[in-house]
Amino acid sequence: MHYSVGQEVYGGHTICDILAEDDGYHIYIAKDGAQLPWKHFNKNMAVSIEYNLDY
């Protein structure tokens, strides 16, 4: 599974932030000006991070 900022998910919401914190990775979504926490992956999960994707 992959997630990228700007990707539309969850019924019209858009991923607005993916943050690396001390306890894991947090994904936030936005719709109509409201931001919501959506997913959290802890540091024990295998994660591959790619930056500056142009496609």
C-alpha positions as CSV (number, residue, x, y, z in Angstrom):
1,M,0.0,0.0,0.0
2,H,1.3,3.5,-0.7
3,Y,0.1,6.9,0.4
4,S,1.1,10.3,-1.0
5,V,0.2,13.9,-0.2
6,G,-2.6,15.0,-2.6
7,Q,-4.0,11.5,-3.0
8,E,-7.8,11.3,-2.8
9,V,-8.9,8.8,-0.2
10,Y,-11.9,7.9,2.1
11,G,-14.8,9.3,0.2
12,G,-13.5,12.6,-1.2
13,H,-10.9,13.4,1.5
14,T,-7.3,14.3,0.4
15,I,-4.1,13.3,2.2
16,C,-2.7,16.7,3.4
17,D,0.2,15.6,5.6
18,I,2.4,12.6,6.3
19,L,4.5,13.2,9.4
20,A,7.3,11.2,10.9
21,E,7.1,11.4,14.7
22,D,9.0,9.7,17.4
23,D,6.3,7.0,17.8
24,G,5.7,6.3,14.1
25,Y,4.2,7.8,11.0
26,H,1.0,9.8,11.1
27,I,-1.2,10.4,8.0
28,Y,-3.7,13.3,8.1
29,I,-6.6,13.9,5.6
30,A,-8.6,17.1,4.8
31,K,-12.0,17.9,3.5
32,D,-13.8,21.3,3.4
33,G,-11.1,22.9,5.5
34,A,-11.1,20.4,8.3
35,Q,-8.0,18.2,9.0
36,L,-8.4,14.8,10.6
37,P,-5.9,12.2,11.7
38,W,-6.5,9.2,9.5
39,K,-3.8,6.5,9.9
40,H,-0.9,5.8,12.2
41,F,1.9,3.3,11.6
42,N,4.3,2.5,14.4
43,K,8.1,2.3,14.0
44,N,7.9,-1.6,14.0
45,M,6.3,-1.6,10.6
46,A,8.3,-1.8,7.4
47,V,8.1,1.6,5.7
48,S,9.8,2.9,2.6
49,I,9.8,6.7,2.1
50,E,10.2,8.4,-1.3
51,Y,10.5,12.2,-1.7
52,N,9.7,14.5,-4.6
53,L,7.7,12.1,-6.7
54,D,6.7,13.5,-10.1
55,Y,4.3,11.3,-12.1
